[in-house]
Amino acid sequence: MDWTAHAHHWPMADASRFVLCKPHRWHVQEMGEGPLILLLHGAGGSTQSWRHLMPHLAKHARVVAIDLPGQGFTKSGAQQRHGLTPMAQDIATLCAQEGWRPAAIIGHSAGGAIALEMTADMTTPPVVVGLNAALSNFKGLAGIAFPIIAKTLSVLPGVAQLFTASTSRPGSVTRLIEGTGSTLSEDELKWYRILIGNRDHVDATLSMMAKWDLAPLLRQLGTHPAKILLIAADGDKAVPPTTSQTAANTLPSGSCIHLPNLGHLAHEEDAQAVLDPVLMFLREHNVLAAAA
């Protein structure tokens, strides 16, 4: 995506900068001071998904949000590195280059899985919050068919362009978002219209889906070393809330809370409902000082 075309109005644009850390040129947003919290968005999103939650967190900590490779304004330099493990490795390399030592990682949807992948082999990992974390595979035939379809679509010429054209019609993006169980205002839907209207962003998202493999991570959940809070929105139609509960029951130091009346984009619908349990969890594990 062309940053110059959107820099004057993109959410939190004044906190943006670009970092070259091979093989990608990363779009980074940073604000606040104190212990570092890293934010990872889900597939098909960007830093704009944190536009409500990030300023609140920045009152308590230094907060860094990034766009995943090829998505948003991060320019991918290696499409073969769009899978779960390579992305986790590349983000860890970015953190090392920039001197970031996250005390906590908060990931939404696929970002939650990336956060767990990043911390799975650490001796002293940061705490992790997974918001509607994508921690299960499709069941039955869908588990076979969907990855094959995604792989096929990602290599067919013109598929991303066709998708962006098909979603340019009024109401298409609204239906896509409502299909996740979330309701956003027309003013907020415009960010997704910009993202979905960009061929490179869609192409990178399809590539990520095609290369996504959760199996190794799921096998490690029973020995995962991090303290983990999973937040499940009961109205989520993209990641069933039972996914978070099942994962929490498997994790050695995992817990799960449920948010009623919210969908997959809970942090965009009601940031305060997400902020309160996150702050409590971070204080409980000494990432943040206890509230006065």
Rosetta blueprint (number, residue, H / E / L):
1 M L
2 D L
3 W H
4 T H
5 A H
6 H L
7 A L
8 H L
9 H L
10 W L
11 P L
12 M L
13 A H
14 D H
15 A H
16 S E
17 R E
18 F E
19 V E
20 L E
21 C E
22 K L
23 P L
24 H E
25 R E
26 W E
27 H E
28 V E
29 Q E
30 E E
31 M E
32 G L
33 E L
34 G L
35 P L
36 L E
37 I E
38 L E
39 L E
40 L E
41 H L
42 G L
43 A L
44 G L
45 G L
46 S L
47 T H
48 Q H
49 S H
50 W H
51 R L
52 H L
53 L H
54 M H
55 P H
56 H H
57 L H
58 A L
59 K L
60 H L
61 A L
62 R E
63 V E
64 V E
65 A E
66 I E
67 D L
68 L L
69 P L
70 G L
71 Q L
72 G L
73 F L
74 T L
75 K E
76 S L
77 G L
78 A L
79 Q H
80 Q H
81 R H
82 H L
83 G L
84 L H
85 T H
86 P H
87 M H
88 A H
89 Q H
90 D H
91 I H
92 A H
93 T H
94 L H
95 C H
96 A H
97 Q H
98 E H
99 G L
100 W L
101 R L
102 P L
103 A L
104 A E
105 I E
106 I E
107 G E
108 H E
109 S L
110 A H
111 G H
112 G H
113 A H
114 I H
115 A H
116 L H
117 E H
118 M H
119 T H
120 A L
121 D L
122 M L
123 T L
124 T L
125 P L
126 P L
127 V E
128 V E
129 V E
130 G E
131 L E
132 N L
133 A L
134 A L
135 L L
136 S L
137 N L
138 F L
139 K L
140 G H
141 L H
142 A H
143 G H
144 I H
145 A H
146 F H
147 P H
148 I H
149 I H
150 A H
151 K H
152 T H
153 L H
154 S H
155 V H
156 L L
157 P L
158 G L
159 V H
160 A H
161 Q H
162 L H
163 F H
164 T H
165 A H
166 S H
167 T L
168 S L
169 R L
170 P L
171 G L
172 S H
173 V H
174 T H
175 R H
176 L H
177 I H
178 E H
179 G L
180 T L
181 G L
182 S L
183 T L
184 L L
185 S L
186 E H
187 D H
188 E H
189 L H
190 K H
191 W H
192 Y H
193 R H
194 I H
195 L H
196 I H
197 G L
198 N L
199 R H
200 D H
201 H H
202 V H
203 D H
204 A H
205 T H
206 L H
207 S H
208 M H
209 M H
210 A H
211 K H
212 W L
213 D L
214 L L
215 A H
216 P H
217 L H
218 L H
219 R H
220 Q H
221 L H
222 G H
223 T H
224 H L
225 P L
226 A L
227 K L
228 I E
229 L E
230 L E
231 I E
232 A E
233 A E
234 D L
235 G L
236 D L
237 K L
238 A L
239 V L
240 P L
241 P H
242 T H
243 T H
244 S H
245 Q H
246 T H
247 A H
248 A H
249 N H
250 T H
251 L L
252 P L
253 S L
254 G E
255 S E
256 C E
257 I E
258 H E
259 L E
260 P L
261 N L
262 L L
263 G L
264 H L
265 L L
266 A H
267 H H
268 E H
269 E H
270 D L
271 A H
272 Q H
273 A H
274 V H
275 L H
276 D H
277 P H
278 V H
279 L H
280 M H
281 F H
282 L H
283 R H
284 E H
285 H L
286 N L
287 V L
288 L L
289 A L
290 A L
291 A L
292 A L
